[in-house]
Amino acid sequence: MNIRTNLEDFARSLEIDPVEAALMDIARAIQITRTMHDEADRHFRGLAQHVDRPGSPLEDLVLEIYPSGSFAIHAATRSRLKADQHDVDAVLEIAIARGTDPAWVLEQLYKAIRGEEDSKYYDYLIEKNSRCVTVTYPDGVTVDLMPVVRIDEAPERVATLFHYKPETDERYHKEINPKGFADHFNARVEISEAFQKRFDARRYLVDGETYTELAMRLSNETSGLALQKADTQPMPVHVPLDQKSPRVVALQLIKRFRDKRYRKHDDHRGKRKPPAVIIAAIAIDAGPANDSLVDEVIAIAKRMRWQIRNAEQNLRLLEVRNPAHYPDFFTDRWPAQRSDQQLWAADLLTLIERLENLKRVGFDPVVIQSTFDDLFGEKAGETALQAYHRAQTVQLEHGALGMTPSGHLKPAAPVSSLAAPALGGGIASAPGLVRPARANTNMGGHRT
């Protein structure tokens, strides 16, 4: 069989529900590219070296620094669709007494980052928060450094964080295990071969990336580690979208939905968002992973809404703990009151109902645009429609679609069944694959 025909016909002949494809296109738009991932890695490791430099208030006190949060579970997203902005969370293990005053610890970290007047970060925006210090880079990327002290007698990576809120003089210590949660989550998310095949095909139709190019890109998905004084754990390797679990991609979409609600809706402004770690912890218990991204988003939203409803029936606040370390209480700051969880439950119902309506209606451009703009913002509907038209054009040009005398598109005669091409050693032997012309795209920047 001709390899080129096999690869390209597979991409064009694989049937993908148009609504599912549209949500895939939004998911693709919010991904962290390899370039952005590497830049985050440089920020993260450079900051680690700076904090541990000679003369720093924390010189010789830094034991280890490692990424946490969304980067640790491969669920990091862009802060904005149109800009290379994203957030990096990192845990800074330091060698001080566990009972040290939280206000002092955060102040020393702030001083260690800012440095002297001629130091690299002196003119950066550096902010002390209640549990971390945030550094905002000129490109808009932020790094949150959270200082902790490891608890030696506890399981690996269990540590104490330092909380200080100057407005109320609230200060305390809290037992946490972010690394344990990331490992627990990553070990339980399920990969879907059908999901990966559809994403491969969708990327080809919209962006024109051949499987040879994909194989070459995947072969370069490793990063070197710099030698440095502090023990800096590497940023988790960049995972391309088509290699992610549908559960992780669904989490990314729910985070995008959450951010849009709390940024754009008047009744949400000024309120604390439900933390991503809570959503991720609940997602673990959302049942078997779905091959459909639409169904996966709905399943996670329904699971979280069900847990909130159970709390409401008992007139109490939602409680979610770290499944890898029970004393680590995820919901210690959100919800602060029942109205917080009621607001988010209403948001989740909106997300569920709008997606279920799309499944009933099918791909109606007007409905798609209004729905995605409302759920995900930043002209997400326009992004989905542009991708849809590019894919339709490619299929029409290559005979996967036909046209009626009145000008309407219709499926072409079915092609013979084709096995999905393997992404392995055989791909490199198929050079020169024909691909459709690429159009300029606003799908989240250049491919990397």
N, C-alpha and C positions, 0 to 999 in steps of 0.2 A: 504493500500500500504506500502511496506517495505520502511522505511525512508531512509535507506542507499542507496538502489537502486535508489530512486527518486533523491536524492542529487547528487550522482555520475554520474548517467546516464544523468542527465540534463547537467552537465558540459561537458561531452564527446559528447553529441548529438547536442548541440547548435552550429549551423553553423556560423562560422566567416570567412569572406573573408581573405585569407592568407596575402594579402598586408595590410589590416586593422590590422590584428593580429600582423604583423611585426612592424608596427608603434606603436601599443600598447606596444610591448616589449621594444622599445626604450624609450617610455614615462615612463615605469616602471623603467628603468635603471637610469633615471635622478631624481627620486623622493627623497625627504628628508624622511628618515626613522623616526620612532617614537624616536629611540635613538638619532638621530641627532637633531631632533626637541627639545627634552628635554635638550640636551647639549646647544643648542642655547638659550633656555630659561634661563638656569643657567648663561650663559655668560652675557646675557642681564640684568638680575636682579642683578647679582653680580657687574657689572659695575655701575649700577644705585646707589647701596648702597655706592660704593666706591666714586663716584663723590660727594655724599651728606654727606660724613663722617665729623666728627669734624676736624677742621684744614684745610679743603679743601678751595681753593679760592671761591668755590661756596657753602660753608656751609650755610644752611638756605635760599638759593636762589632757590633751586630746588623745583618746584611745582609738576611736574608730568613727567613721562617718559612712552612712549608707543611705541609699534612696528609700523612700517609703511612699505611701499613698498610691495614687493612680499609676505612677510609673512602675511601681513594684508589681502591679497586677496587669500591666500592659493596657491600661484603660485611660491613659492620658489623652486629652483632647485639646484642640485649639481654643484659646479664650475668645477669639474672633475668627469668623470664616475668612475674612479678607486680609488678615494679618498673621504674621508668624509669631503669635504670642501664645504662651502656655505657662503653666505653673509647675514647679518642681518642689516636692517635699523631701527633706532629708533629716535624718536623725544623727545628732552629734553626741557621741558617748564621751563623757569627760570624767577625769579622776578627781572627784571631790566627795565630800561627805554627803550622804543621801539626804540629811536633814538641813542642808544649807538653805539659807533664806532665798526664796525664789526671786525676789526683787533684785538681790545682789547678783545672782547667776545670770539673769537676763541682761542686766546692765553690763556685766563683764563681757558677755558675748557681743553686745552692741559695740562696745569699745574695741574689741578684738577685730571686728569686721571693718569698722570705720577707719581705724588706724590713725596715722599721723596725717598732717595736712597735705603731704605730697604722696600719700599712698594711693593705690589703684582705686579703692572704693570710697575714698573720702567724699567725693562729690556725688556719689550715687544716692538714690533715695533709699534710706535705711530706716526701717520702722520697728520699734519694739511692740510686740503684741503680747497677749496674756500668756502664751506658751512657746512662742518662737520669735525669732527676729527675721524680718522679710527684707530681702535685697531686690530692688527692681533695676534691671539692666536697661541700658539705652534703647535696646530693641523691644522693650516691653515685657520680656520674659522675667518672671519672678522666681526666686528661690527662698523657701521657708526653711530656716535652720532651727530645729527643736533640740535644745540641750537636755540630756538625760544622764542618769547614773545607773549603770547596770547593777542588778541585785544578784550577788554572787551565789547565794544559796537557792535561788529560784531556777526554773528551767531556762534554757539558753535564750538570750536576747530579752528576757523580762527586765524591765527597767523602771525607774521612777522619773516622772517628768516634773517640771516646776511651773506652777501656775501663779501668776500675780496680775491683778487687775487694779491699777492705781486709782481709778475713779472711786472705787469702794474699799480699797485697801484689802481686797479679798486675796488671800494667799494660801496655798496648800500644795501637797505633793500627791501624785496619782500614779498607781501602778499600771503599766502598759506593756504591750508586746506587739508592735506593728510588724516586725519581721515574721513573727509566728503567724499572724493573720494572713500576710501575703503568701506564705508557703502553704497554709491551709487552703486558701482560695484557689491558688494556681493548681493544686493537686486535685481539685474537685471539678473544675470546669471541663466540660466535654467538648471535644473537637467534632465537627460534623463534616464529613467528606462531601456530602451533597451541597452544603453551604459554601464550602471552599470552591467547588467547581463553578457554582453560579457566580461567585465573586470574580473568579478568573475570567469567565466568559463576559461578564459585564464590563470589566476593566478593558478587555480587548475591544469590545464594541464601541465604547465611549472614548477611550484614550488611544487605542491603536497599539497597545503594547503587546508584542508577540511573546510566545512562550519561551523562545530563545532569550529574549531580553529579560524576561522574568527570571529565568534560571541564572543568568549572569548577575542580575541584581541580588538574588538571594544568596549567591555564593560570596558576596561581599558584605554580608550582614554581621560582621564581627568588628569589635573595637579593640584597639591596643590599650594597655593600662600603663599609666605613668608611675614611675617610682617616686615616692614621696614619704615624708616623715610620718604623718598620720596614716594609719591603716585605713585606706579608703576603698570600700567595696565598690565594684564596678556598677555603673548603671545597667539594669537589665537590658539585654540585647534588643535592638529594635525589631519588633515583630510586624511584618507586613500584614495589611488588613486581611488578605486572603488566607493567612495562616492562623488567624485568631478564632477563638471560640465564638459562636453566635451569642453566647451569654455575655461575653466581654463587650462585643460590639453593641448589644442592646443596652448595656450599662452606659456606654458612651453616649448613646442617644438620649437616655433618660437624664443624664447629667446635663446635656445640652438643653433639653426641655426645662429642667429645673432652673438653670442659669437664666434662661430667657424669661421665665415667669417672675423670678425675683429681681430682675433688672428692669423689666418693662412694665410691670403691672403695679398700679398705685397702691393697692391694698397689700402688696408684698414688700414694698420698699422699706428699708430700715430694719427688716426682720432677718433673723438668722436663718440661713438655708439648712435644710436637712443635709448633714454631712454625707459625702460620697461613700465613706466607709460603712455607714449604716445601710445605705442602699445595696452596697456590695455584699454585706453580711446576710441581708434578707434574700438576695438573689440566689445564694447558695441553696436555699430551701424552696426554690420556685419550681421544683419538679424536674423531670428529665429535660434536657436541652431540646429545643425545637430546631428543625432544619430551616424554618421560616423566620426571618428577622422580625417581621411584623408580629408574628405569634409570640416570639420570645420577649419583645418589649411588653406586649400585653400581659404575658404570664408574670413577669417581674412586677409590673405595676399592680396587678391584681393581688399578688402575694403580699406586697407591702400594705396595700389598702386593707386587706383582710386582717393583718396584724394590728393596724391602727384601729379598725372597727372592734376587734376584741378588747383592746385597751379601753376604748370609749364605752363599751357596754359595761365595763367594770369601774367606770368613772376614774380611771387612772391614766398615767402617762405611758407611752410606748417605752418598752425596755428592750434593748438589744445589747448583748455582750459579745466580746471577742470569743468566737468558738474555739480559738487556740489557747485562750487563757481567760478563764471565767472572771477573775477580779477586774479585768479590763472592761470598764463600763462605757460602751460607745455612746449611749444616750445621756451622758451626764450633763450636757449643756443644751441639747436639743432633743425633744421639745422641752422648753422651759415651762410651758403651760398648755392646757388642752387645746386652746385656740390655735397653737402652732401646728399641732398634728391634724386638726380639723381642716386647716387651710391647705395643707399638703395633700390630705386625702381627697379634697375637692379637686385639686390639680390633677391627681392621678386618675380620678374619674373622667375628667376632661380628656386626658391622653387616651384612656381606654376607649371611650365612646367615639372619639374622632377617628382612631385607627380602625375600629370595628365598622364604622360607617364607610370608610374607604374600601374595606373588604367587600361590603355589600354593593356599593356603587360601582366599583371597578375604576379603571383609569379614566377619569374625567378631568381634563386639564384644568378647568376652572376650580373644581373641588380640590384637586391636588395642590394647586398654588395657594388657595386660601387656607387650606388645612396646614400645610407645611410652614407657611409664613406665620401662622398663629402658634404652632407648636414649637418651632425651632428658630424663628426669626431670621434677620439678616438676609432677606430675599431667598430663603431656602427653597420656596416654591419655584422661583425662577431658575435656580440651580438645577432642580430636579427636571424641569421641563426642557432646559437646554440639553441636558444629558440624554433625555428621552429622544429628542429630535436627532441628535448625533447618532445614537444607536439605530434609529429607524432608517436614517440615510445610509448607513453602512450596510444594513441588511438588504435594503432595496438595491443598492449598487451591486451587491454580490449574489442577488437572486434568492435570498432567504425570504423576501417578501415580494409579492406581485402587486399589480395595480389594476383595478377594475376600469372599464371604459369611462366611468364617471369620475375617476381620479382618486378613489378611495384605496387605501392599502389593504391587502389581504395576504394570508399566509400562502407561501409558494407550495408546490407539490412537496410532500415529505421526502427528506433525504434518508439514505440508508442509515441504520443505527451505527453509531460510532462510539468506540470506547474512549473514555477520557484519557488524554495523553498524560504519561507520568512525568513529574518534574524530577528527572534524575539524569544519569549520565548520558542517556540517549538524546537529550535535547540539544546538547552542544554540537551534535553531528547534523543538525538541521539548519544550516546557515541560510540567509537570504530569504527568510519567510516574507511573503507578500503581506503588506498591511495597508489598511485604509489611510488616506491622508489625514493628518492630525489637524484638528481645529484648535485655535486658541481657546483655553478653558478657564473658568473661574472655579474649578473644582478643588480649591485649596492649594494653589501654587503648583510649582513644577513637580514632576515625579522624581523620586530619588530611589 
